[in-house]
Amino acid sequence: KMSQTISQISNQTGFAHLTDLPCLKLVCGQASAVISLYGAQLLSYQPVPGRELLWLSPKAVWQQQQAIRGGVPVCWPWFGPAGKPFNISAAKLPNHGLVRNRLWRQVQAEPSTQQALVTLSIDVDDIPALHHSVTLNLTLKLTAEALTLQLDCAEPMLQQAALHSYFAVPSLSDTSISPLPGAYLDKTLGGERVQSTAPVRFEREIDRVYPEPAAELLLQSGAQQLNISQQGQDATVVWNPWRERSQAIFDLEADGYQQFVCVETARLDLTSAAPLQLCQRLTSLT
């Protein structure tokens, strides 16, 4: 007789110190995940109870249209500051797009014996230079072994996107990500292209865009090993703000940078209008 993995999806009010945040909790076997309806932001992934793979700032807020600091923010339809083609009139537009600080709606929830699957959706009608509404979907699939996030937009348009994952690291000085391409754009040097075969070390502010990244990355920190599988991307962004930068970020504790690295699955190309399908799958190996 096959042993059945039982999965559940339930509504949950609040997560961590964000006590009034509307969330969904997914459970599949030993694994659990919590996703906020605000921003469709994954806040927690525990492959087994008590082992949290994501990091959430203790100073994160969600009121007053603030984006939540931590988990997996959804950046869309632009990444970073809004440049061309989105910001024609040099208006004050939010960093990382329009969907991190809006409520999404649940359009699908399917618990089955093998997985818990939920889809959140949002209609966005205020993309600059676009005169109609566009629908963006985020599907979260939790199995006993892995968690998959998939971001979809069927509209063939100029669009950037990133799954801006904050991973909890037990030891920042003993953290590595491999394999990474030998060339990257260094945003701490104004986007200068750097050629280097040295592994990334977190000893100062790191803000790098790696073009043409591998489909599978390994994040190691201390004894912890996490496989990050990605599809639909043309870049992987690696970020850690380090000490000086952290002090200028209001929703980050002064030493908060020691507790996470961001490894972001991104599509940044703006040369052609195309639909979007961006995917990140997380599998704990320890």
Secondary structure, DSSP 8 states (H G I E B T S, - for coil): ------EEEEEEEEETTEEEEEEEEEEETTEEEEEETBTTEEEEEESSTT---B-B-TT---STT---SBSB-EEBS-SSS--TTT-TT-----TTBSSTTSB-EEEEEEE-SS-EEEEEEEEE---TT--S-EEEEEEEEE-SS-EEEEEEEEEEE---EEE--EEE-S-GGGEEEES--SEEEEGGGTTEEEE--S----SS-EEEEEES--SEEEEEETTEEEEEEEES-SEEEEEE-HHHHHHT-TTS-TTGGGGEEEEEEEE---SS-EEEEEEEEEEE--
